[in-house]
Amino acid sequence: MLLLTGCHRPDTFTTGYTSQSPITTADITYPELARRYNKAVEPLGTLRATTGIEIEWYEVKENGDRRYRSESGDGKLIRRRPSDVAMTVEKLGRIYLWAGSNAESYWLFDRVDDETAYIGSYDKMQSAGRRPFPMPVRPDTVPWLLGLEPMPYDEAAPVEWPEVRLYEGQYYVDVPGMRARMLIDPQTYRPTRVDLTDPAGFSVLTAKLEGNFPVEVEGVDKKKYPLMCEKAEIFVAGVDSRFTIAVDSATTSTSKIKDAMFDFGALNKTLKPDQVIDLDQP
């Protein structure tokens, strides 16, 4: 059984099995829940946040050795739908880690010890012998784990939508078309927990979300700012790792968001790594 680091006991989210906590039918349908959830998340298609980041994990080296890593510092989280992501860990103005993704690929610039860049392509995810991403969480999964992505819903789609249930006072739903399940606050319609799962229903990645942080939107009254989580702790099942993001400020303004932030070639010219490792090559 996959175990989730940081949990005292397996629960319905970690294992995919029935929990001792009662699960009852909720008084809301999936289409209604998705509409309300997506209304809350719609303004967050573009996001630029300053953050505090802590990452602990075991990095798997090319020869198979595992090395404990612990990195922390200030950072930035930049998101632009549908697929652009940039995350940094910085200290005293110097970038130590830059992870990012776009529609075709994902990457990491690791500047802590040696200057190394790693890049992989989505269309080669199933390639035999490919190398794992050096960090515990790929950047393209972060927007979904933080509740920045809309829930799948097409009003005209002739499908049977999943049942929404109540679990410890929150909406509990298996996300259609995805291997994911969520806990959603019935007052704010913001997630408090997001799990990505394997085909058997076991948790692979878990994000525990705390608080509600107002995201500045130009021309909108502060009382009507959309909300994102104030803090997220992300765990990898079966692995000693922890990825913590705490939000210091956030805005939807695009004035400081540049295309080059999501372009590996442009970043490669700016950050100048000593070597580039292709994760798709054995």
N, C-alpha and C positions, 0 to 999 in steps of 0.2 A: 504493500500500500504506500502510495506517495504521501509523505507527511509535510505539513506546511510549517516552516520555521516560524517560531513566535507564537504558535497556537498551543494551548495546554492540552487540548483533546481534539480528535477529529470531529468535524461537524458536517452538516448537510452540504455545505459549500465545498469543503476540502475533499470529501469522499464521493459526493454525488448520491449518497444514500440517505435514508430517512433519519432525521435528527430526533433527539428526545424532546426538543422544543416543539410545541404544537404548530402545525402548518394548517391554516384554514383558508377557505376561499375568500378572496377579497371582493369588495363591492365596486369593482371597476374592471372593465374589459381591457384587453391588450390595446385595441385601437385607441381607446380614450387615453390610456396611460401613455402610449407613444405620442399622441398629439400634444399632451401637456408637457411631457419630457422634452420633446423636440422644440416646442415653443420656448422653453427655458434655455435650451442650448443653442438655438439658432443664432443669437447675436455673437457667439463665440467662434465663428468660422475663422476669424483672424484674431490672434492673441499674441501679446508680447508681455511676458512677466519677468520680473526680477525675483530670484529665489535664493534660498539657502539649500545646498544639496549635500547629502552624506551618502556614500556608497561603500558597502563592504561586500567583498566577494572573493572567490577563489578563481583566479585566471588560469585557464588550461593552456600551457605552452605547446609549441609545435612538437616537442618530443614526448608529450603526454604528462609532463610534470605539472603539478598544481601549485600556484603561488598565491598566498593570501595578499589581497589588496585592500587598502582603506584610503579613500580619497574624500575630501570635503572642502567646501569653500562657497563663495558666492557663485551665482550662476544666472543664466538666462534660459527661458523656455519660450520658444517662438514657434507659433503654429499658423499654418495657412492651408485651409482646405482646398482640395481634397486630400493631399498627400504630403505636403511639405512640413518638415519638422526640423528644428535645430535646438540642441541643448548644450550648455557649456558648464564647466566647473572652472572657476577662476580664483586666483589669489593675488591680491595687490595689483590687479589690472592685467596679469598674465594668464593666458588661457592654457590650462593643463589638459583638459579633455574637451573635445568637441564631437558630439554624436549627432548624426542627422540622417535624413531620408528624403526622397522625393518619389515620384511615381514608378521609377525604374529600379532604384537601388537604395542601399543604406550603408552607413560608414561610421568609422570612429577615427579621430586623430588623437593619438595617445602621445602626449608630450611630457610625461612625468620623468621617465628615465631616458629612453632613447626615442628619437623622433620617428614614430611609426604610424602609418595610416593603414586602415583595414577597410576593404570595400567588398560588398556582395550584391548580387542581383536577385530580384524576386523570381525571375523566370528560371533560375537555376537552384531554387531552394531544395529540390529533391535530388540534386546531383549526388552521386555516390562519392564518398570521401571528402566532401566539402568540410571546411573548418567552421567551428562554432564562432558566433559573435563574441568578442573578448569581454564585453560587459554582460551583467546578468539580465538586462532588459534591452531588447532592440528598440530604437527610437520610434519606429512606426507604430509600436503598440501603446506608447505612452498616452496619446490623446484619448484613446478609448478607455484606458485604465483610469484616467483622471476625469472621465465623464464629459469630455469635450466634443464627442461625436454623437450625432443623432441616432436614435434607435431605428432599425429597419421597419418601414411601414409604407405600404402603397395601398391607398384606399380602394383602388380598383382591382387589386390583385385577388384572384379567386383562390385564396388559401385559407386553411384553418389556423387561426392565430392561437398562440399558447394561452393557457389559463394563467391569470395573475393570482397569486396567493399572498396571504399575510404570514410573516415570520417575525416574531418578536416586535410586532407593531409596525413593520415596514413592508412595502410591496416587494414581493419576491417573484422574479420572472426569469424564465429561460429565454434568451434572445433568439428569435427565429433566424434561420439562415447562418447562424454563427455558433461556434462552440464557446458559449459565454452565458453567465447568469449574473444577476444583479440584485442588490437591495436598494430600494429607492424610498426616500423620505416622502410620506404622503402629503406633507405641507409645502415643501419647496420643489418637489419633483426633481431633486438632485440626488445622485447616487451616494450611498455611504459605503458600499462595498461592490467591487467588480471582480469577478473571477473569469479567467480564460481557461478552458478545459481541454483535455484530450478526448479522443473518440469514445472512451469508456466513461466519461463524465468526471474524471478526477481533475482537481485543480492543478494547473500548470503555473499560472501567474495569478497572484491575488493582490489587489489594491484595497487597503483600508483607508477610507477618506474621512477627514475630520473638518468640521467648521464650514462656514460659508464666507468666501471672500468676495467683496464687490469688485467687479471689473469695470473700469472707467470706459464710458462710451461718450464720445464728443456729442454735445447737444442734447444729452439725456439727463434728466434730473437724477441726482445722486440716490434718491430713494428708489429709483426704478432701475438701477444698475443691475445687469445680470450677475449671477453668482457662479463661482467655481469653488472647489474645495480649498481650504486654507492650508491643509497639510495632507500629504499622502505618504503612506508606507507601503512599498511594493515588495512582495516576497516571491521567491521562486521555490516551488514545491520540491522537497527532497534535497535541497542545496542550502548550505550555510551562506545566505546572502540577504542583504537588506538595502533597499534603495529608497531614501527619504527625500521628499521635496516639500519645502515650506515656502509659501508665497509671501513676498514682501510688498509687491505692487503689481498691478496688472491693468492693461489697457487694450482696447481693440484698434487703436490708432495704427495706421499703416505707414506713418511718416518715416519710421526708422527700420522698416522691413524691406530688405533688398533681395532681388532674385539670386544674387551671388551667395546668399546664406544657405541656399538649398541646391547648390551646384558643386559637385565634388571637384570638378576640374578647376573652378575658380578658387575654391578653398585650398586646393593642393598648391596652387601658385602663391597664395597668401601665407599659408602656414608652413610651407616648405619642409615636409617630412624627409628624413634621410632614406626611408624606404616605404614602398607601398606593397601590401600583402593582399592578394586576391583570395578572398575566402572561398570562392567557388572552385579553386584549384586544389587537388589532393596534395 
